[in-house]
Amino acid sequence: MIKSLKDRLRLKFNVSVAEVAYLDKWQRAGLAITMVSNDQTLIESAFDKVLSFIEMEIQASAYIISQEVEIL
């Protein structure tokens, strides 16, 4: 499920996606999703769409426990 979600995110939103946490647990996954732009509004809008997409894709099979956005 995680691999296909990562692949769909890459294709649909042109973002980088990596599984960065809970690698030894099959019940959990920690994903890092990154995007580069000089337009903060574009980044914020894109990540809102990414989060909505993830929520739709995992509806009954998983939960988002937490999320964090960091803009540098």
Protein Blocks (a to p, Z undefined) as FASTA:
>chain_A
ZZmmmmmmmmmnopacddfehklbckbccdddddddfbfklmmmmmmmmmmmmmmmmmmm
pccfbdcdddZZ
